[in-house]
């Protein structure tokens, strides 16, 4: 059990480690959205939500992809053929999350702004 936990921790650190540049972008985006809140609160809210969705995506799927192989190997007893579908399903869910974030960004950028 201890080996599994240290293996998961190592895999999680590697998975999140390579995602540090993206995490930095999303954190900076969230900070900038908060900083520009007074100037344009609706767009700032949309950008902040998009950044939070992306931060959630990176962290949640980092954990899932670190834990999932151990679960599949140990308790789930999934055949190799079905394993592919599990990962494809996870990829689809992840793509949907990122699509939601991009829709929020596009709405923030292209929505009509009130005349000043």
MINUFI-465253 format. One record per residue: residue in one letter; x, y, z of N, C-alpha, C in turn. Coordinates in pm, 1 decimal. Each point is the difference from the previous one (the first is absolute). Layout:
BEGIN
@residuo: A | npx: X | npy: Y | npz: Z | capx: X | capy: Y | capz: Z | cpx: X | cpy: Y | cpz: Z .
...
***
This chain:
BEGIN
@residuo: X | npx: 82.0 | npy: -119.3 | npz: 0.0 | capx: -82.0 | capy: 119.3 | capz: 0.0 | cpx: 86.1 | cpy: 125.3 | cpz: 0.0 .
@residuo: X | npx: 106.6 | npy: -0.2 | npz: 80.9 | capx: 89.3 | capy: 114.9 | capz: 6.3 | cpx: 65.7 | cpy: 25.3 | cpz: -134.7 .
@residuo: X | npx: 33.5 | npy: -106.4 | npz: -71.4 | capx: 59.3 | capy: 13.2 | capz: -132.3 | cpx: -98.5 | cpy: 64.3 | cpz: -96.7 .
@residuo: X | npx: -126.5 | npy: -39.3 | npz: 9.7 | capx: -101.6 | capy: 58.8 | capz: -87.6 | cpx: -14.7 | cpy: 149.2 | cpz: 25.3 .
@residuo: X | npx: -1.2 | npy: 39.7 | npz: 126.8 | capx: -16.0 | capy: 141.3 | capz: 33.0 | cpx: 119.9 | cpy: 80.3 | cpz: -48.3 .
@residuo: X | npx: 120.5 | npy: -51.5 | npz: 21.1 | capx: 118.5 | capy: 73.3 | capz: -46.3 | cpx: 4.6 | cpy: 2.3 | cpz: -152.8 .
@residuo: X | npx: -46.5 | npy: -106.2 | npz: -63.7 | capx: -6.9 | capy: -1.5 | capz: -145.9 | cpx: -100.1 | cpy: 100.4 | cpz: -52.9 .
@residuo: X | npx: -115.8 | npy: 8.5 | npz: 67.1 | capx: -101.5 | capy: 97.4 | capz: -39.6 | cpx: 52.4 | cpy: 141.3 | cpz: 22.2 .
@residuo: X | npx: 64.5 | npy: 22.4 | npz: 114.0 | capx: 53.5 | capy: 133.8 | capz: 29.8 | cpx: 105.1 | cpy: 39.7 | cpz: -103.5 .
@residuo: X | npx: 86.6 | npy: -92.6 | npz: -35.9 | capx: 101.4 | capy: 28.9 | capz: -101.9 | cpx: -61.3 | cpy: 28.8 | cpz: -134.6 .
@residuo: X | npx: -98.7 | npy: -79.9 | npz: -38.1 | capx: -68.9 | capy: 21.4 | capz: -127.7 | cpx: -74.4 | cpy: 132.7 | cpz: 0.5 .
@residuo: X | npx: -63.5 | npy: 32.1 | npz: 112.4 | capx: -72.5 | capy: 126.2 | capz: 10.9 | cpx: 95.1 | cpy: 118.3 | cpz: -10.4 .
@residuo: X | npx: 114.3 | npy: -7.3 | npz: 65.3 | capx: 97.5 | capy: 108.5 | capz: -7.5 | cpx: 52.3 | cpy: 15.9 | cpz: -143.0 .
@residuo: X | npx: 22.7 | npy: -111.3 | npz: -69.6 | capx: 44.1 | capy: 8.8 | capz: -139.8 | cpx: -109.4 | cpy: 59.4 | cpz: -88.0 .
@residuo: X | npx: -122.7 | npy: -46.1 | npz: 18.3 | capx: -111.3 | capy: 48.3 | capz: -81.5 | cpx: -23.1 | cpy: 148.3 | cpz: 21.4 .
@residuo: X | npx: -3.5 | npy: 42.2 | npz: 125.6 | capx: -21.0 | capy: 142.1 | capz: 28.3 | cpx: 124.2 | cpy: 81.9 | cpz: -32.1 .
@residuo: X | npx: 117.0 | npy: -60.7 | npz: 13.5 | capx: 124.4 | capy: 71.7 | capz: -28.1 | cpx: 10.2 | cpy: 46.2 | cpz: -144.0 .
@residuo: X | npx: -41.4 | npy: -84.0 | npz: -92.2 | capx: 7.0 | capy: 39.9 | capz: -140.6 | cpx: -110.7 | cpy: 98.0 | cpz: -35.7 .
@residuo: X | npx: -99.2 | npy: 13.7 | npz: 88.8 | capx: -110.8 | capy: 92.4 | capz: -23.7 | cpx: 22.9 | cpy: 137.1 | cpz: 64.3 .
@residuo: X | npx: 115.4 | npy: 20.5 | npz: 64.3 | capx: 27.7 | capy: 126.6 | capz: 69.2 | cpx: -13.4 | cpy: 121.1 | cpz: -92.5 .
@residuo: X | npx: 49.9 | npy: -2.4 | npz: -123.4 | capx: -19.2 | capy: 118.7 | capz: -85.2 | cpx: -148.2 | cpy: 32.5 | cpz: -22.5 .
@residuo: X | npx: -82.4 | npy: -100.8 | npz: -23.9 | capx: -143.6 | capy: 25.2 | capz: -18.4 | cpx: -65.1 | cpy: 48.1 | cpz: 128.8 .
@residuo: X | npx: 36.7 | npy: -60.9 | npz: 111.6 | capx: -54.5 | capy: 45.6 | capz: 127.7 | cpx: 36.4 | cpy: 146.1 | cpz: 24.8 .
@residuo: X | npx: 122.9 | npy: 36.9 | npz: -34.3 | capx: 43.1 | capy: 139.0 | capz: 18.2 | cpx: -84.6 | cpy: 94.6 | cpz: -85.9 .
@residuo: X | npx: -27.3 | npy: -38.6 | npz: -123.4 | capx: -82.4 | capy: 83.3 | capz: -88.1 | cpx: -139.3 | cpy: 18.1 | cpz: 58.4 .
@residuo: X | npx: -60.3 | npy: -109.3 | npz: 48.1 | capx: -136.7 | capy: 9.4 | capz: 52.0 | cpx: -4.1 | cpy: 81.0 | cpz: 128.9 .
@residuo: X | npx: 101.5 | npy: -14.1 | npz: 84.9 | capx: 3.8 | capy: 78.0 | capz: 123.8 | cpx: 18.8 | cpy: 148.8 | cpz: -31.7 .
@residuo: X | npx: 91.0 | npy: 30.6 | npz: -91.7 | capx: 20.4 | capy: 140.2 | capz: -39.9 | cpx: -127.9 | cpy: 55.0 | cpz: -62.4 .
@residuo: X | npx: -67.5 | npy: -78.8 | npz: -82.8 | capx: -126.2 | capy: 43.2 | capz: -59.6 | cpx: -105.6 | cpy: 29.4 | cpz: 105.6 .
@residuo: X | npx: -8.0 | npy: -83.8 | npz: 101.6 | capx: -96.6 | capy: 22.2 | capz: 107.6 | cpx: 33.8 | cpy: 126.6 | cpz: 78.5 .
@residuo: X | npx: 129.3 | npy: 21.2 | npz: 25.8 | capx: 42.2 | capy: 120.7 | capz: 71.8 | cpx: -30.3 | cpy: 125.3 | cpz: -83.3 .
@residuo: X | npx: 27.8 | npy: -6.2 | npz: -129.6 | capx: -29.7 | capy: 114.6 | capz: -86.7 | cpx: -150.4 | cpy: 26.7 | cpz: -8.5 .
@residuo: X | npx: -78.7 | npy: -105.7 | npz: -6.5 | capx: -145.5 | capy: 17.9 | capz: -3.1 | cpx: -46.9 | cpy: 68.5 | cpz: 127.9 .
@residuo: X | npx: 55.5 | npy: -40.5 | npz: 112.5 | capx: -36.7 | capy: 64.3 | capz: 126.8 | cpx: 46.3 | cpy: 145.7 | cpz: 2.1 .
@residuo: X | npx: 117.0 | npy: 27.0 | npz: -56.6 | capx: 53.3 | capy: 136.6 | capz: -1.2 | cpx: -83.2 | cpy: 92.5 | cpz: -89.3 .
@residuo: X | npx: -55.9 | npy: -53.1 | npz: -107.7 | capx: -79.0 | capy: 80.7 | capz: -93.3 | cpx: -149.9 | cpy: -5.9 | cpz: 29.2 .
@residuo: X | npx: -35.6 | npy: -53.3 | npz: 113.8 | capx: -141.2 | capy: -18.4 | capz: 34.5 | cpx: -77.0 | cpy: 131.0 | cpz: -2.7 .
@residuo: X | npx: 56.5 | npy: 105.2 | npz: 54.3 | capx: -69.2 | capy: 129.6 | capz: 6.5 | cpx: -23.8 | cpy: 59.4 | cpz: -138.8 .
@residuo: X | npx: 93.1 | npy: -22.5 | npz: -90.0 | capx: -9.6 | capy: 56.9 | capz: -133.7 | cpx: -109.9 | cpy: -66.6 | cpz: -82.5 .
@residuo: X | npx: -7.2 | npy: -132.3 | npz: 5.9 | capx: -97.8 | capy: -74.2 | capz: -80.3 | cpx: -37.4 | cpy: -128.6 | cpz: 74.4 .
@residuo: X | npx: -93.6 | npy: 7.1 | npz: 93.8 | capx: -27.6 | capy: -115.0 | capz: 86.4 | cpx: -54.0 | cpy: -123.3 | cpz: -72.7 .
@residuo: X | npx: -80.2 | npy: 17.9 | npz: -103.0 | capx: -55.5 | capy: -117.6 | capz: -69.6 | cpx: 107.9 | cpy: -78.2 | cpz: -73.3 .
@residuo: X | npx: 83.5 | npy: 70.4 | npz: -73.9 | capx: 108.5 | capy: -68.6 | capz: -70.4 | cpx: 99.5 | cpy: -60.5 | cpz: 99.1 .
@residuo: X | npx: 28.9 | npy: 73.9 | npz: 106.6 | capx: 92.5 | capy: -51.3 | capz: 101.0 | cpx: -54.3 | cpy: -126.9 | cpz: 64.2 .
@residuo: X | npx: -130.0 | npy: -3.1 | npz: 26.1 | capx: -60.9 | capy: -119.6 | capz: 58.1 | cpx: 11.6 | cpy: -119.6 | cpz: -94.6 .
@residuo: X | npx: -27.4 | npy: 22.4 | npz: -128.1 | capx: 9.5 | capy: -109.3 | capz: -97.7 | cpx: 142.9 | cpy: -52.3 | cpz: -10.4 .
@residuo: X | npx: 96.6 | npy: 91.0 | npz: -3.1 | capx: 140.1 | capy: -41.9 | capz: -7.9 | cpx: 41.3 | cpy: -71.7 | cpz: 127.8 .
@residuo: X | npx: -42.3 | npy: 51.6 | npz: 114.6 | capx: 31.8 | capy: -65.0 | capz: 127.2 | cpx: -57.4 | cpy: -140.7 | cpz: 5.2 .
@residuo: X | npx: -124.1 | npy: -16.9 | npz: -43.2 | capx: -60.9 | capy: -133.3 | capz: -3.0 | cpx: 75.8 | cpy: -93.6 | cpz: -95.0 .
@residuo: X | npx: 38.6 | npy: 51.7 | npz: -115.3 | capx: 75.1 | capy: -81.9 | capz: -95.7 | cpx: 132.8 | cpy: -44.8 | cpz: 60.8 .
@residuo: X | npx: 68.9 | npy: 91.6 | npz: 66.2 | capx: 128.2 | capy: -34.4 | capz: 62.9 | cpx: -18.9 | cpy: -102.0 | cpz: 111.2 .
@residuo: X | npx: -105.3 | npy: 14.8 | npz: 79.2 | capx: -26.7 | capy: -95.9 | capz: 107.7 | cpx: -34.7 | cpy: -138.0 | cpz: -54.5 .
@residuo: X | npx: -75.6 | npy: -4.4 | npz: -110.0 | capx: -30.5 | capy: -128.9 | capz: -64.1 | cpx: 129.3 | cpy: -67.3 | cpz: -46.5 .
@residuo: X | npx: 90.3 | npy: 78.3 | npz: -58.3 | capx: 125.9 | capy: -56.8 | capz: -48.7 | cpx: 90.3 | cpy: -44.7 | cpz: 114.4 .
@residuo: X | npx: 3.3 | npy: 76.6 | npz: 108.7 | capx: 78.0 | capy: -42.2 | capz: 117.1 | cpx: -57.6 | cpy: -129.7 | cpz: 56.3 .
@residuo: X | npx: -131.9 | npy: -6.9 | npz: 11.2 | capx: -65.0 | capy: -122.4 | capz: 46.4 | cpx: 33.7 | cpy: -117.3 | cpz: -91.6 .
@residuo: X | npx: -5.2 | npy: 23.5 | npz: -130.1 | capx: 31.1 | capy: -105.0 | capz: -97.8 | cpx: 139.8 | cpy: -56.2 | cpz: 20.9 .
@residuo: X | npx: 98.1 | npy: 87.5 | npz: 10.7 | capx: 138.4 | capy: -45.3 | capz: 13.2 | cpx: 18.9 | cpy: -79.1 | cpz: 128.6 .
@residuo: X | npx: -53.3 | npy: 49.3 | npz: 110.1 | capx: 20.3 | capy: -67.8 | capz: 128.4 | cpx: -82.0 | cpy: -128.7 | cpz: 8.1 .
@residuo: X | npx: -128.1 | npy: 7.3 | npz: -34.6 | capx: -86.4 | capy: -117.4 | capz: 11.2 | cpx: 46.5 | cpy: -113.3 | cpz: -90.5 .
@residuo: X | npx: 31.4 | npy: 31.3 | npz: -124.6 | capx: 41.3 | capy: -107.1 | capz: -89.8 | cpx: 142.2 | cpy: -47.0 | cpz: 29.8 .
@residuo: X | npx: 81.0 | npy: 84.9 | npz: 60.0 | capx: 129.7 | capy: -46.4 | capz: 48.7 | cpx: -17.0 | cpy: -107.1 | cpz: 105.1 .
@residuo: X | npx: -91.4 | npy: 23.1 | npz: 92.4 | capx: -28.5 | capy: -99.2 | capz: 104.9 | cpx: -62.5 | cpy: -125.0 | cpz: -60.9 .
@residuo: X | npx: -97.1 | npy: 18.9 | npz: -86.8 | capx: -68.0 | capy: -115.3 | capz: -60.9 | cpx: 98.4 | cpy: -86.1 | cpz: -77.5 .
@residuo: X | npx: 83.8 | npy: 62.3 | npz: -82.1 | capx: 93.9 | capy: -77.9 | capz: -80.3 | cpx: 111.3 | cpy: -62.1 | cpz: 83.9 .
@residuo: X | npx: 24.3 | npy: 52.4 | npz: 119.8 | capx: 97.3 | capy: -62.0 | capz: 89.1 | cpx: -60.7 | cpy: -119.9 | cpz: 73.0 .
@residuo: X | npx: -128.1 | npy: 7.8 | npz: 34.8 | capx: -65.7 | capy: -103.8 | capz: 79.2 | cpx: -63.5 | cpy: -108.4 | cpz: -88.1 .
@residuo: X | npx: -50.1 | npy: 38.9 | npz: -115.1 | capx: -75.9 | capy: -92.6 | capz: -84.2 | cpx: 74.5 | cpy: -129.0 | cpz: -36.3 .
@residuo: X | npx: 126.8 | npy: 4.7 | npz: -39.3 | capx: 66.7 | capy: -126.6 | capz: -32.7 | cpx: 3.7 | cpy: -98.2 | cpz: 116.8 .
@residuo: X | npx: 21.9 | npy: 51.0 | npz: 122.7 | capx: 2.1 | capy: -87.8 | capz: 116.1 | cpx: -138.5 | cpy: -60.4 | cpz: 23.5 .
@residuo: X | npx: -105.0 | npy: 80.4 | npz: -13.9 | capx: -135.3 | capy: -51.4 | capz: 18.2 | cpx: -34.0 | cpy: -105.5 | cpz: -105.1 .
@residuo: X | npx: 39.7 | npy: 25.7 | npz: -121.3 | capx: -30.4 | capy: -93.4 | capz: -107.8 | cpx: 78.3 | cpy: -129.0 | cpz: 15.8 .
@residuo: X | npx: 122.7 | npy: 10.9 | npz: 49.2 | capx: 83.5 | capy: -117.6 | capz: 19.3 | cpx: -46.9 | cpy: -79.8 | cpz: 120.7 .
@residuo: X | npx: -44.1 | npy: 69.4 | npz: 105.0 | capx: -31.7 | capy: -66.7 | capz: 125.1 | cpx: -143.3 | cpy: -46.2 | cpz: 12.6 .
@residuo: X | npx: -94.0 | npy: 92.9 | npz: 0.7 | capx: -134.4 | capy: -36.0 | capz: 38.0 | cpx: -101.8 | cpy: -4.2 | cpz: -111.1 .
@residuo: X | npx: 20.6 | npy: 75.0 | npz: -105.7 | capx: -104.9 | capy: 10.7 | capz: -100.9 | cpx: -3.4 | cpy: -119.3 | cpz: -94.4 .
@residuo: X | npx: 113.7 | npy: -68.1 | npz: -16.7 | capx: 6.3 | capy: -121.0 | capz: -82.5 | cpx: -57.3 | cpy: 23.3 | cpz: -139.5 .
@residuo: X | npx: 52.6 | npy: 100.2 | npz: -66.8 | capx: -45.2 | capy: 33.6 | capz: -134.4 | cpx: 95.8 | cpy: -62.0 | cpz: -100.9 .
@residuo: X | npx: -55.5 | npy: -63.3 | npz: -100.2 | capx: 82.5 | capy: -60.0 | capz: -104.5 | cpx: 71.3 | cpy: 108.5 | cpz: -79.9 .
@residuo: X | npx: 110.9 | npy: -34.4 | npz: -65.1 | capx: 79.2 | capy: 94.7 | capz: -76.2 | cpx: -78.9 | cpy: 71.9 | cpz: -107.0 .
@residuo: X | npx: -91.1 | npy: -68.4 | npz: -64.6 | capx: -79.5 | capy: 61.7 | capz: -105.7 | cpx: -87.2 | cpy: 111.7 | cpz: 57.3 .
@residuo: X | npx: -58.5 | npy: -22.5 | npz: 115.9 | capx: -87.0 | capy: 99.7 | capz: 61.8 | cpx: 78.4 | cpy: 115.3 | cpz: 61.5 .
@residuo: X | npx: 125.1 | npy: -21.6 | npz: 33.1 | capx: 83.5 | capy: 104.9 | capz: 56.7 | cpx: 9.4 | cpy: 118.0 | cpz: -95.3 .
@residuo: X | npx: 10.5 | npy: -31.0 | npz: -127.1 | capx: 6.1 | capy: 105.0 | capz: -100.8 | cpx: -123.8 | cpy: 88.5 | cpz: 5.8 .
@residuo: X | npx: -116.7 | npy: -60.6 | npz: 19.7 | capx: -123.6 | capy: 77.2 | capz: 6.9 | cpx: -6.4 | cpy: 86.8 | cpz: 125.3 .
@residuo: X | npx: 56.7 | npy: -48.0 | npz: 109.6 | capx: 3.8 | capy: 80.4 | capz: 122.1 | cpx: 81.0 | cpy: 126.2 | cpz: -25.4 .
@residuo: X | npx: 118.4 | npy: -15.0 | npz: -59.6 | capx: 83.4 | capy: 116.4 | capz: -26.3 | cpx: -60.0 | cpy: 91.0 | cpz: -107.1 .
@residuo: X | npx: -65.2 | npy: -57.2 | npz: -99.5 | capx: -67.0 | capy: 82.7 | capz: -100.1 | cpx: -115.4 | cpy: 77.4 | cpz: 62.0 .
@residuo: X | npx: -73.5 | npy: -62.7 | npz: 89.3 | capx: -108.3 | capy: 68.2 | capz: 70.0 | cpx: 52.8 | cpy: 113.3 | cpz: 86.5 .
@residuo: X | npx: 110.6 | npy: -23.1 | npz: 68.7 | capx: 60.6 | capy: 104.9 | capz: 81.5 | cpx: 47.8 | cpy: 114.3 | cpz: -89.5 .
@residuo: X | npx: 56.0 | npy: -33.4 | npz: -113.6 | capx: 43.8 | capy: 102.8 | capz: -94.4 | cpx: -116.6 | cpy: 83.1 | cpz: -51.3 .
@residuo: X | npx: -112.4 | npy: -66.0 | npz: -23.7 | capx: -119.3 | capy: 72.2 | capz: -46.2 | cpx: -50.5 | cpy: 96.3 | cpz: 106.8 .
@residuo: X | npx: -5.4 | npy: -45.7 | npz: 124.1 | capx: -44.5 | capy: 86.2 | capz: 110.0 | cpx: 94.3 | cpy: 118.8 | cpz: 14.7 .
@residuo: X | npx: 129.2 | npy: -26.9 | npz: -9.6 | capx: 99.0 | capy: 108.0 | capz: 10.9 | cpx: -15.8 | cpy: 99.6 | cpz: -115.0 .
@residuo: X | npx: -21.3 | npy: -47.6 | npz: -119.9 | capx: -21.3 | capy: 88.7 | capz: -114.8 | cpx: -124.1 | cpy: 86.0 | cpz: 19.0 .
@residuo: X | npx: -104.8 | npy: -57.1 | npz: 56.8 | capx: -121.9 | capy: 77.4 | capz: 25.7 | cpx: 26.6 | cpy: 111.4 | cpz: 100.9 .
@residuo: X | npx: 76.8 | npy: -29.1 | npz: 104.1 | capx: 33.8 | capy: 103.7 | capz: 98.4 | cpx: 78.6 | cpy: 113.4 | cpz: -63.9 .
@residuo: X | npx: 98.4 | npy: -34.5 | npz: -80.2 | capx: 80.9 | capy: 102.6 | capz: -66.3 | cpx: -85.4 | cpy: 78.3 | cpz: -100.0 .
@residuo: X | npx: -92.1 | npy: -68.2 | npz: -67.2 | capx: -89.9 | capy: 69.7 | capz: -93.2 | cpx: -86.5 | cpy: 101.3 | cpz: 74.4 .
@residuo: X | npx: -48.4 | npy: -36.4 | npz: 117.0 | capx: -79.0 | capy: 94.2 | capz: 80.7 | cpx: 84.3 | cpy: 122.0 | cpz: 34.6 .
@residuo: X | npx: 124.2 | npy: -22.0 | npz: 40.8 | capx: 88.0 | capy: 111.8 | capz: 34.3 | cpx: 20.6 | cpy: 91.7 | cpz: -120.6 .
@residuo: X | npx: 22.6 | npy: -58.0 | npz: -117.2 | capx: 21.4 | capy: 82.4 | capz: -119.5 | cpx: -126.4 | cpy: 73.9 | cpz: -41.7 .
@residuo: X | npx: -115.1 | npy: -60.1 | npz: 17.5 | capx: -125.3 | capy: 69.6 | capz: -30.1 | cpx: -13.0 | cpy: 122.2 | cpz: 90.3 .
@residuo: X | npx: 34.7 | npy: -14.9 | npz: 127.8 | capx: -3.7 | capy: 114.4 | capz: 91.9 | cpx: 95.1 | cpy: 110.6 | cpz: -44.9 .
@residuo: X | npx: 119.3 | npy: -37.7 | npz: -43.1 | capx: 96.8 | capy: 99.3 | capz: -48.2 | cpx: -53.4 | cpy: 70.1 | cpz: -124.5 .
@residuo: X | npx: -52.8 | npy: -76.3 | npz: -94.3 | capx: -50.9 | capy: 59.6 | capz: -123.4 | cpx: -118.4 | cpy: 92.9 | cpz: 26.5 .
@residuo: X | npx: -86.1 | npy: -38.7 | npz: 91.7 | capx: -111.3 | capy: 88.5 | capz: 35.6 | cpx: 53.6 | cpy: 128.8 | cpz: 61.6 .
@residuo: X | npx: 99.8 | npy: -12.0 | npz: 87.7 | capx: 57.5 | capy: 119.1 | capz: 63.7 | cpx: 63.1 | cpy: 92.4 | cpz: -102.8 .
@residuo: X | npx: 63.8 | npy: -55.8 | npz: -99.7 | capx: 70.5 | capy: 81.1 | capz: -99.4 | cpx: -97.1 | cpy: 62.7 | cpz: -100.8 .
@residuo: X | npx: -96.5 | npy: -75.2 | npz: -46.8 | capx: -83.1 | capy: 45.1 | capz: -111.2 | cpx: -138.6 | cpy: 50.2 | cpz: 39.0 .
@residuo: X | npx: -32.8 | npy: 2.6 | npz: 126.8 | capx: -132.1 | capy: 49.9 | capz: 38.7 | cpx: -4.9 | cpy: 151.7 | cpz: -18.8 .
@residuo: X | npx: -117.2 | npy: 51.4 | npz: -16.7 | capx: -17.0 | capy: 144.6 | capz: -17.2 | cpx: 23.8 | cpy: 71.0 | cpz: 131.6 .
@residuo: X | npx: 77.2 | npy: 102.9 | npz: -7.5 | capx: 26.1 | capy: 82.4 | capz: 117.2 | cpx: -91.0 | cpy: 121.5 | cpz: -3.7 .
@residuo: X | npx: -50.6 | npy: 41.7 | npz: 114.3 | capx: -85.8 | capy: 119.4 | capz: -0.8 | cpx: 77.8 | cpy: 122.8 | cpz: -45.1 .
@residuo: X | npx: -67.7 | npy: 89.2 | npz: -66.8 | capx: 64.8 | capy: 124.0 | capz: -47.3 | cpx: 44.3 | cpy: 82.8 | cpz: 118.9 .
@residuo: X | npx: 120.2 | npy: 52.7 | npz: -11.6 | capx: 53.9 | capy: 77.4 | capz: 112.9 | cpx: -39.6 | cpy: 144.6 | cpz: -6.4 .
***
